[in-house]
């Protein structure tokens, strides 16, 4: 997690204008008579919310903590008595879709931070009490502090979901990370187990831990002892850079090393990289240096098995060109992407190597070059950034994330193509990056992203990997246009959209357990039987899943309440090490490890998951499933599915999102998925 970003001149001007409005609103509230204050309060809260969402806004609100309280913002509410507040309740408040509730909570926390820092001497709470309260708040809300908002948060809160994270980051920066170091280390390893493509947030977390440990004024005590592997993976994975000497000094050391020393360095970097999924900025310096010393050492530095080594030797010139163009200290993760791509052996597919040669020489449309530079910076340049993204996506197809955007369908498509049809992915990248246009076909008719109306995303995304940054806006518009062309058809549009959008391997057979018009459950037991017959090895003739299949789930929160419809990919169904049949799937929501309520907790490690997979026992998974595709020519044994398994799955369904969707009941969970889901 990085320190609060200083506002740019444009942001500073916007913040200054908002603060002027806020000060005026506070003055008006302070001067109002008690009976008139409720009418003045909404303006204060609305302006304060807008301030908090600006860079530097939290600090500005903290500086006004006394005037905010004295004006009467907390009067008549629980927040008027800070000594009686309960830290655990903040987790509930931070989930609120009510802007006023979230803003009052934020103002209260910033007030207590001002008390902690000695900026505000409060009559009811001491600095020590305020510090203890805020420390508990940070520990309880660790997930919000260090991870992007979930689907549930995005669906229920909109942009408000950013407010708690900004607040918590500001609290942590001023209270001290040493109080949350051990939980933070556990969180980092949990995230890294999923091997995401985007790891900048994780690297910032590790950097903060390193700063805490190096600062003699910070007393960590026994905490932070498990951070060594994380810190060393970035700042000192080998003997040659153990003390983090700086890039220039390390480059000079490489020149004087013999082959034995270089091999020692190469194996050290490779171990650290494959252990964590993180790449040290020193690693690209070594890899580029080794291009002149022999492919054996290059293979060592990439940590390749015999498969990867053979692929490297067969496509030596291409690999060297990719390293030369894409692998730099600022694009260090390209090293990991390249290694995993070679390990997958996809270069042996005839179209992939020529497509990568094309990518190396691909000119970028000026709009895309500017967008990449604005998000990732000018160094080492937009083309290198995009190529880094290509390598990472080809090497980590299950590491794609949708960011804080309602574009799970597009993220799923990119992942599916990287996983199953990499040359098609490279074609999409070429069209989008070079032409700033993608053309796909729907039932024989072309659809141009340039001519299509806006999609589900409100604006250009800024929090995605380089490939997604360029391609997703085009896919988003095309996907929604396909949905529009199905509006007059009866039933769910995914029946026709998914195979056309994702590829021929998406099964033309289609099952849904929700009536689109009413949102009520539609023959749920029959739906479950057909899923078991199509996917469960015991009832489909032991047929493994050959191609990943698009599916839709009804997302529920930790209380098993319905949140919304969401796109995932079913990857495989298999027995785990404990002989439990599980569904392994890809979730593009940035973090598959979620609590869906009623003891349905998605696992990302420890039950046979591969990097990037989430998994659940079959009965729990199907309880959240609402659509799936299958091959209608492959008929399973529908009658052989045991009633006990169906009853267990139906129990999970009826205790969660299906509870108020029974035919004839009062529907409270919202209509069916009448439009393509997000």
C-alpha positions in Angstrom: 0.0 0.0 0.0 1.5 3.3 -1.1 1.4 6.6 0.9 -1.4 8.9 0.0 -0.8 10.3 -3.5 -0.2 14.0 -3.5 -2.8 15.8 -5.6 -1.9 17.0 -9.1 -2.4 20.7 -10.0 -5.8 19.8 -11.5 -6.8 17.7 -8.4 -5.5 20.4 -6.1 -7.7 23.0 -7.7 -10.7 20.7 -7.5 -10.0 19.9 -3.9 -9.5 23.6 -3.0 -12.9 24.4 -4.5 -14.6 21.5 -2.6 -13.0 22.6 0.6 -14.3 26.1 0.2 -17.8 24.7 -0.2 -17.3 22.4 2.8 -16.1 25.2 5.0 -19.2 27.3 4.0 -21.5 24.3 4.7 -19.9 23.7 8.1 -20.3 27.4 9.0 -23.9 27.3 8.0 -24.5 24.2 10.1 -22.7 25.7 13.1 -24.8 28.9 12.9 -28.1 27.1 12.5 -30.6 26.7 15.4 -31.0 23.1 16.7 -34.4 22.6 14.8 -32.8 23.8 11.5 -29.6 21.7 11.7 -31.1 18.5 10.1 -31.8 20.6 6.9 -28.2 21.9 6.8 -26.5 18.5 7.5 -26.9 16.8 4.1 -24.9 19.5 2.3 -22.0 19.0 4.8 -22.0 15.3 4.4 -22.3 15.3 0.6 -19.4 17.8 0.2 -17.3 15.9 2.8 -17.9 12.6 0.8 -16.7 14.3 -2.4 -13.7 15.7 -0.6 -12.7 12.3 0.8 -12.7 10.8 -2.7 -10.1 13.3 -3.8 -6.3 12.9 -3.4 -5.4 14.6 -0.1 -9.0 14.8 0.9 -8.6 12.6 4.1 -5.9 14.9 5.5 -8.1 18.0 4.8 -11.0 16.5 6.6 -8.9 15.4 9.5 -7.7 19.0 9.9 -11.4 20.1 10.2 -12.3 17.4 12.8 -12.9 19.9 15.6 -15.0 22.3 13.5 -17.0 19.4 12.1 -17.9 18.0 15.5 -18.5 21.4 17.1 -20.9 22.3 14.2 -23.1 19.4 15.2 -22.5 16.7 12.5 -22.6 13.9 15.1 -25.3 15.4 17.3 -28.1 13.1 18.2 -26.3 10.0 16.8 -24.2 7.2 18.2 -21.1 8.9 16.9 -21.7 11.7 19.4 -20.2 9.5 22.1 -16.9 8.2 20.7 -16.0 6.6 24.0 -18.9 4.1 23.5 -18.3 3.2 19.8 -17.7 -0.5 19.0 -14.9 -1.2 16.5 -16.5 -4.4 15.1 -19.6 -2.4 13.9 -17.4 -0.5 11.4 -17.3 -3.6 9.2 -21.1 -3.4 8.9 -21.1 0.4 8.4 -18.5 0.1 5.6 -20.9 -2.2 3.7 -23.6 0.4 3.8 -25.0 1.7 0.4 -26.0 4.9 2.2 -23.6 7.7 1.4 -24.5 9.7 4.6 -23.8 6.7 6.9 -20.5 6.0 5.3 -19.5 9.7 5.4 -20.4 10.1 9.1 -18.3 7.0 9.9 -15.4 8.4 8.0 -15.6 11.7 9.7 -15.7 10.0 13.1 -12.6 7.9 12.3 -10.7 11.0 11.1 -11.8 12.8 14.3 -10.3 10.0 16.3 -7.1 10.0 14.2 -6.8 13.7 14.9 -7.1 12.9 18.6 -4.5 10.2 18.3 -2.0 12.5 16.6 -2.5 15.2 19.3 -4.2 17.6 16.8 -7.5 17.6 18.7 -7.9 17.3 22.5 -11.3 15.7 22.9 -13.3 16.0 26.1 -14.7 12.4 25.9 -11.8 10.2 24.6 -8.1 10.2 25.2 -5.4 9.8 22.6 -4.6 6.3 23.9 -8.3 5.3 23.7 -8.6 6.7 20.2 -5.4 4.8 19.1 -6.7 1.5 20.5 -10.0 1.9 18.7 -8.5 2.7 15.4 -6.0 -0.2 15.6 -8.9 -2.5 16.1 -10.8 -0.9 13.2 -7.8 -1.6 10.9 -7.4 -5.2 12.1 -11.1 -5.9 11.6 -11.2 -4.3 8.2 -8.0 -5.7 6.9 -9.6 -7.1 3.7 -10.9 -3.6 2.7 -7.5 -2.1 3.5 -5.5 -4.2 1.1 -7.8 -5.7 -1.5 -10.0 -4.2 -4.2 -13.8 -4.1 -3.6 -15.7 -7.3 -4.3 -18.7 -7.8 -6.6 -20.9 -7.4 -3.6 -19.4 -4.1 -2.6 -19.4 -2.8 -6.2 -23.0 -3.8 -6.8 -24.4 -2.4 -3.6 -22.3 0.7 -3.1 -21.2 1.8 -6.5 -18.3 4.3 -6.3 -19.0 4.6 -2.5 -17.0 1.3 -2.2 -13.8 3.4 -2.7 -14.5 5.5 0.4 -13.7 3.0 3.1 -10.5 1.9 1.5 -9.3 5.5 1.1 -10.1 6.1 4.8 -8.4 3.0 6.0 -5.3 3.7 4.0 -5.1 7.1 5.6 -5.5 5.7 9.0 -2.8 3.0 8.5 -0.3 5.5 7.1 -0.6 7.6 10.3 -1.1 4.9 12.9 1.7 2.7 11.8 1.8 -0.5 9.9 3.5 -2.4 12.7 0.1 -2.9 14.2 -1.2 -4.8 11.3 2.0 -6.4 10.0 1.3 -10.0 10.8 -2.2 -10.0 9.4 -0.9 -8.1 6.4 1.7 -10.9 5.8 -0.9 -13.5 5.9 -3.1 -11.5 3.5 -0.2 -11.1 1.0 0.5 -14.8 0.9 -3.2 -15.5 0.4 -3.3 -13.2 -2.6 0.0 -14.5 -4.0 -1.4 -18.1 -3.9 -3.7 -17.0 -6.6 -0.9 -15.7 -8.8 -2.6 -12.5 -10.1 -1.1 -10.6 -13.1 -1.4 -7.3 -11.3 0.9 -7.3 -8.2 1.7 -3.7 -7.8 -0.5 -3.4 -4.7 1.2 -6.5 -3.2 4.6 -5.0 -3.9 3.6 -1.8 -2.2 2.5 -3.8 0.9 5.8 -5.6 1.0 7.6 -2.3 0.7 5.7 -0.9 3.6 6.7 -4.0 5.7 10.3 -3.5 4.7 10.1 0.2 5.7 8.7 -0.7 9.0 11.4 -3.2 9.7 14.2 -0.9 8.6 12.9 2.1 10.7 14.5 2.0 14.1 11.7 4.2 15.5 9.1 1.5 14.8 8.9 -1.2 17.5 7.6 -4.3 15.8 8.2 -6.7 18.7 7.6 -10.2 17.6 5.5 -9.2 14.6 6.7 -9.4 11.0 8.9 -12.4 11.5 7.4 -14.1 8.5 8.2 -11.3 6.1 11.7 -12.3 5.1 10.8 -14.3 2.1 8.6 -11.6 0.8 11.0 -8.8 1.3 14.0 -10.7 -0.1 12.0 -11.8 -3.2 11.9 -8.1 -4.2 15.0 -6.5 -2.7 17.6 -9.2 -2.2 16.9 -12.6 -3.6 20.6 -13.5 -4.3 24.0 -13.0 -2.8 24.8 -10.4 -5.4 22.1 -8.0 -4.3 21.5 -9.2 -0.8 21.9 -5.7 0.7 19.8 -4.0 -2.0 22.7 -2.1 -3.6 20.7 -0.4 -6.3 20.4 -1.2 -10.0 23.5 0.5 -11.2 25.7 -1.1 -8.6 24.3 -4.5 -9.4 24.8 -4.1 -13.1 28.5 -3.4 -12.4 28.8 -6.5 -10.3 27.4 -8.7 -13.0 30.2 -7.6 -15.4 32.8 -9.0 -13.0 31.1 -12.4 -12.3 32.2 -15.6 -13.9 29.9 -18.3 -15.1 29.7 -20.0 -11.7 28.7 -16.8 -10.0 26.2 -16.0 -12.7 24.6 -19.5 -12.4 24.3 -19.0 -8.6 22.6 -15.7 -9.2 20.3 -17.2 -11.9 19.1 -20.1 -9.7 18.6 -17.8 -6.7 16.4 -15.4 -8.7 14.4 -18.3 -10.3 13.7 -19.8 -6.9 12.4 -16.6 -5.4 10.3 -15.8 -8.5 8.6 -19.2 -8.6 8.2 -19.3 -4.8 6.2 -16.0 -4.7 5.1 -15.1 -8.2 7.0 -11.8 -7.7 10.0 -10.6 -9.7 12.7 -8.4 -8.3 13.8 -5.4 -10.4 17.3 -6.9 -10.3 16.2 -10.0 -12.1 15.7 -8.3 -15.5 19.3 -6.9 -15.3 20.7 -10.4 -14.9 18.5 -11.9 -17.6 19.5 -9.2 -20.1 23.1 -9.7 -19.2 22.8 -13.5 -19.7 21.6 -13.1 -23.3 25.3 -12.8 -24.3 26.5 -15.6 -22.0 24.5 -18.6 -23.2 20.9 -20.1 -23.2 21.7 -22.5 -20.4 22.1 -19.6 -18.0 19.0 -17.9 -19.5 17.0 -21.1 -18.8 18.4 -21.2 -15.2 17.4 -17.6 -14.6 13.8 -18.4 -15.8 13.6 -21.5 -13.7 12.6 -23.7 -16.7 11.9 -27.4 -16.6 12.8 -29.6 -19.6 9.6 -28.5 -21.4 10.5 -24.8 -21.0 14.1 -25.3 -21.9 13.2 -27.2 -25.1 10.8 -24.4 -26.0 13.5 -21.8 -25.4 16.0 -23.6 -27.6 13.5 -24.1 -30.4 12.4 -20.4 -30.4 15.7 -18.9 -29.3 15.6 -15.7 -31.5 12.0 -15.0 -30.5 12.7 -15.4 -26.8 15.7 -13.2 -27.0 13.7 -10.5 -28.8 11.0 -10.7 -26.2 13.5 -10.3 -23.4 15.2 -7.4 -25.2 11.9 -5.6 -25.8 9.8 -6.4 -22.8 12.0 -7.3 -19.8 13.2 -4.2 -17.9 13.4 -3.4 -14.2 10.1 -1.4 -14.6 8.4 -4.4 -16.3 10.0 -7.1 -14.2 6.9 -9.2 -14.1 7.3 -9.9 -17.8 10.1 -12.3 -16.6 7.6 -14.5 -14.8 5.1 -14.3 -17.6 7.7 -15.3 -20.1 8.9 -18.3 -18.0 5.3 -19.6 -17.5 4.5 -19.1 -21.2 7.5 -21.2 -22.1 6.5 -23.8 -19.6 3.1 -24.1 -21.2 4.7 -24.9 -24.5 2.2 -22.8 -26.4 4.9 -21.6 -28.8 4.6 -25.0 -30.5 1.2 -24.1 -31.7 1.9 -22.9 -35.2 0.2 -19.5 -35.1 1.6 -18.3 -31.8 5.2 -17.6 -32.6 4.4 -15.6 -35.8 1.8 -13.7 -33.8 4.4 -12.8 -31.2 6.7 -11.6 -33.9 3.9 -9.4 -35.1 3.4 -8.1 -31.5 7.0 -7.2 -31.3 6.8 -4.9 -34.3 3.2 -3.7 -33.7 2.6 0.0 -34.0 0.3 1.4 -31.4 -2.6 3.7 -32.2 -1.8 7.1 -30.6 -4.9 6.9 -28.4 -3.6 3.6 -26.9 -0.1 4.8 -26.5 -1.3 7.9 -24.6 -3.6 5.7 -22.4 -0.8 3.3 -21.5 1.6 6.1 -20.8 -0.9 7.8 -18.6 -1.6 4.7 -16.5 1.8 3.1 -16.4 4.2 5.9 -17.1 6.6 6.7 -19.9 9.4 4.2 -18.8 10.2 1.9 -20.6 7.4 2.9 -23.0 3.9 1.9 -24.0 4.9 -0.9 -26.4 7.1 -2.5 -23.8 4.3 -2.2 -21.2 1.8 -3.8 -23.6 4.2 -6.6 -24.4 4.8 -7.2 -20.7 1.0 -7.6 -20.4 0.8 -10.0 -23.3 3.5 -12.2 -21.8 1.9 -12.2 -18.3 -1.5 -13.0 -19.8 -0.2 -15.9 -21.9 1.8 -17.2 -18.9 -0.9 -16.6 -16.3 -4.3 -16.9 -18.0 -6.1 -17.4 -14.7 -4.5 -14.2 -13.2 -6.7 -11.8 -15.2 -8.8 -9.5 -13.1 -11.6 -7.1 -13.9 -10.6 -4.4 -11.5 -13.3 -2.2 -10.1 -15.3 -2.5 -13.3 -18.6 -4.3 -14.2 -16.8 -6.1 -17.0 -16.5 -9.7 -15.8 -17.6 -11.0 -19.2 -14.8 -9.3 -21.0 -12.2 -10.3 -18.4 -13.4 -13.9 -18.6 -13.1 -13.9 -22.4 -9.5 -12.7 -22.2 -8.7 -15.4 -19.7 -10.4 -18.1 -21.7 -8.6 -17.1 -24.9 -5.2 -17.0 -23.2 -6.0 -20.4 -21.7 -7.5 -22.1 -24.6 -6.8 -20.1 -27.8 -3.7 -17.9 -27.4 -3.4 -16.9 -31.0 -6.9 -15.6 -31.0 -6.0 -13.5 -28.0 -3.0 -12.1 -29.8 -5.2 -11.2 -32.8 -7.6 -9.3 -30.5 -4.7 -7.4 -29.0 -3.4 -6.5 -32.5 -6.7 -5.2 -33.6 -7.4 -3.2 -30.5 -3.9 -1.8 -30.0 -3.1 -1.0 -33.6 -6.5 -0.1 -35.1 -8.3 1.0 -32.0 -11.2 -1.2 -33.2 -12.3 -4.8 -32.8 -14.7 -6.5 -35.2 -16.5 -9.7 -34.1 -19.4 -11.5 -35.7 -22.7 -12.4 -34.2 -24.6 -15.1 -36.2 -22.8 -14.0 -39.4 -23.2 -10.3 -39.0 -20.1 -8.1 -38.1 -20.1 -5.9 -35.0 -17.6 -3.1 -34.8 -16.5 -1.8 -31.4 -16.1 1.6 -33.0 -19.7 1.7 -34.1 -21.2 0.2 -31.0 -22.8 2.1 -28.1 -21.1 2.3 -24.7 -21.0 -0.9 -22.8 -21.3 -1.7 -19.1 -18.2 0.2 -18.0 -18.9 3.9 -17.2 -15.7 5.1 -18.7 -12.2 4.0 -19.7 -10.7 1.6 -17.1 -7.6 2.6 -15.2 -7.0 -0.3 -12.8 -6.4 -3.2 -15.3 -3.3 -5.0 -16.7 -2.0 -3.5 -19.9 -3.8 -6.0 -22.2 -7.1 -5.6 -20.5 -6.6 -1.8 -20.4 -6.6 -1.7 -24.2 -8.9 -4.6 -25.2 -11.6 -4.6 -22.6 -13.4 -1.4 -23.7 -13.8 -2.9 -27.2 -15.1 -6.2 -25.9 -17.4 -4.5 -23.4 -19.2 -2.6 -26.2 -19.4 -5.6 -28.5 -20.7 -7.9 -25.7 -23.5 -5.5 -24.8 -24.3 -5.0 -28.5 -24.7 -8.8 -28.9 -27.1 -8.6 -25.9 -29.1 -5.9 -27.5 -29.6 -8.0 -30.6 -31.2 -10.7 -28.5 -33.6 -8.4 -26.6 -36.7 -9.6 -28.6 -35.9 -13.2 -28.1 -37.5 -15.3 -25.4 -35.3 -16.4 -22.6 -31.8 -15.4 -21.4 -29.6 -13.8 -24.0 -26.5 -15.7 -22.8 -27.9 -18.7 -24.6 -26.8 -17.0 -27.9 -24.3 -14.5 -26.8 -21.8 -16.7 -24.9 -20.9 -19.1 -27.8 -20.6 -16.2 -30.3 -18.6 -14.1 -27.9 -16.3 -16.6 -26.3 -15.7 -19.2 -29.1 -17.0 -22.3 -30.7 -16.0 -24.5 -27.8 -18.7 -22.9 -25.6 -21.4 -25.6 -25.6 -24.6 -24.9 -27.5 -26.6 -26.7 -24.9 -27.9 -24.2 -22.3 -29.6 -24.5 -19.0 -31.0 -21.8 -16.7 -32.9 -22.2 -13.4 -34.3 -18.7 -13.3 -37.4 -17.4 -15.2 -36.0 -14.3 -16.9 -39.4 -12.4 -16.9 -40.2 -12.9 -13.2 -36.9 -13.8 -11.6 -38.4 -16.9 -9.9 -36.7 -20.3 -9.7 -37.5 -22.5 -12.6 -37.3 -26.3 -12.1 -34.2 -26.1 -9.8 -34.0 -29.9 -9.3 -34.1 -30.7 -13.0 -31.4 -28.0 -13.5 -29.1 -29.6 -11.0 -29.6 -33.1 -12.4 -28.5 -31.9 -15.8 -25.5 -30.2 -14.4 -24.4 -33.4 -12.7 -25.0 -35.4 -15.8 -23.0 -33.0 -17.9 -20.0 -32.3 -15.6 -19.8 -34.8 -12.7 -17.4 -37.6 -13.6 -19.5 -40.2 -11.8 -22.6 -39.4 -14.0 -21.1 -38.3 -17.4 -19.1 -41.4 -18.2 -15.9 -40.2 -16.5 -15.6 -37.6 -19.3 -13.2 -34.8 -18.2 -14.0 -31.3 -19.2 -12.1 -30.6 -22.4 -12.7 -26.9 -23.0 -13.4 -24.3 -20.3 -17.0 -23.4 -20.2 -18.7 -20.1 -19.5 -21.2 -20.1 -16.6 -23.2 -17.7 -14.5 -23.5 -17.6 -10.7 -25.8 -15.8 -8.3 -23.3 -14.0 -6.1 -24.3 -13.9 -2.4 -22.6 -12.1 0.5 -21.4 -13.6 3.8 -25.0 -13.6 5.1 -26.0 -15.6 2.0 -28.1 -12.7 0.7 -28.4 -12.2 -3.1 -26.1 -9.6 -4.6 -26.2 -10.0 -8.3 -25.3 -12.1 -11.4 -21.7 -12.8 -12.2 -19.7 -14.5 -15.0 -17.2 -17.3 -14.3 -15.5 -20.1 -16.1 -15.8 -23.8 -15.2 -12.4 -25.3 -15.6 -12.6 -28.9 -14.3 -14.5 -31.2 -11.9 -12.3 -33.6 -10.0 -11.7 -35.3 -6.7 -9.6 -33.3 -4.3 -6.8 -34.8 -2.0 -9.6 -35.7 0.6 -11.6 -37.5 -2.1 -14.3 -34.7 -2.2 -15.6 -34.0 -5.7 -15.0 -30.3 -6.3 -15.7 -27.8 -9.1 -12.6 -25.8 -10.0 -13.4 -22.5 -11.6 -12.0 -19.1 -12.7 -13.5 -16.0 -11.2 -12.4 -12.7 -12.8 -13.2 -10.6 -9.7 -9.5 -10.2 -8.6 -9.9 -12.4 -5.6 -11.5 -15.8 -5.7 -11.4 -16.4 -2.0 -14.9 -15.3 -0.9 -17.4 -16.1 1.8 -20.8 -16.6 0.1 -22.6 -17.4 3.3 -24.1 -20.5 4.9 -20.6 -22.0 5.2 -20.0 -21.7 1.5 -16.4 -20.4 1.4 -14.5 -20.5 -1.9 -11.1 -22.1 -1.5 -8.0 -21.0 -3.5 -5.4 -23.3 -2.0 -5.2 -26.5 0.0 -7.8 -28.5 -1.9 -5.9 -29.3 -5.1 -6.3 -25.9 -6.7 -3.9 -24.8 -9.4 -2.7 -21.2 -9.4 -5.7 -18.9 -10.1 -8.4 -21.4 -9.5 -11.2 -21.2 -6.9 -13.0 -24.3 -5.9 -16.0 -25.6 -4.0 -17.6 -29.0 -3.3 -20.0 -29.7 -6.1 -23.1 -29.4 -3.9 -22.1 -25.9 -2.7 -21.0 -24.8 -6.2 -24.2 -25.7 -7.9 -26.2 -24.0 -5.2 -24.9 -20.7 -6.5 -25.0 -21.6 -10.2 -27.9 -20.3 -12.4 -26.7 -20.9 -16.0 -24.3 -23.3 -17.7 -23.5 -24.5 -21.2 -22.9 -28.1 -22.2 -22.6 -30.3 -25.4 -26.1 -31.5 -26.2 -24.6 -34.5 -28.1 -23.0 -35.8 -24.9 -25.8 -37.2 -22.8 -25.0 -38.1 -19.2 -26.9 -40.3 -16.8 -29.5 -38.0 -15.5 -31.4 -40.7 -13.6 -28.3 -41.9 -11.8 -27.8 -38.7 -9.8 -28.5 -39.5 -6.1 -31.3 -37.6 -4.5 -29.2 -37.0 -1.4 -26.7 -34.9 -3.4 -29.6 -33.0 -5.0 -31.2 -32.4 -1.6 -28.0 -31.1 -0.2 -27.5 -28.6 -3.1 -31.1 -27.5 -2.9 -30.7 -26.9 0.8 -27.9 -24.5 0.2 -29.9 -22.9 -2.6 -33.0 -22.4 -0.6 -31.1 -21.0 2.4 -29.5 -18.3 0.2 -30.6 -16.5 -3.0 -33.4 -18.9 -3.8 -35.3 -18.4 -0.5 -37.6 -15.7 -1.9 -37.7 -16.9 -5.5 -40.1 -19.8 -5.1 -43.1 -19.8 -7.5 -46.0 -18.0 -6.0 -44.0 -16.4 -3.2 -43.3 -12.7 -2.7 -40.2 -11.9 -4.7 -37.7 -9.7 -2.9 -34.4 -10.7 -4.5 -34.9 -8.8 -7.7 -35.8 -9.9 -11.3 -34.0 -12.5 -13.4 -30.9 -11.8 -15.5 -32.8 -10.1 -18.3 -29.6 -8.5 -19.7 -26.1 -9.8 -19.9 -24.6 -10.0 -16.5 -21.6 -8.1 -15.2 
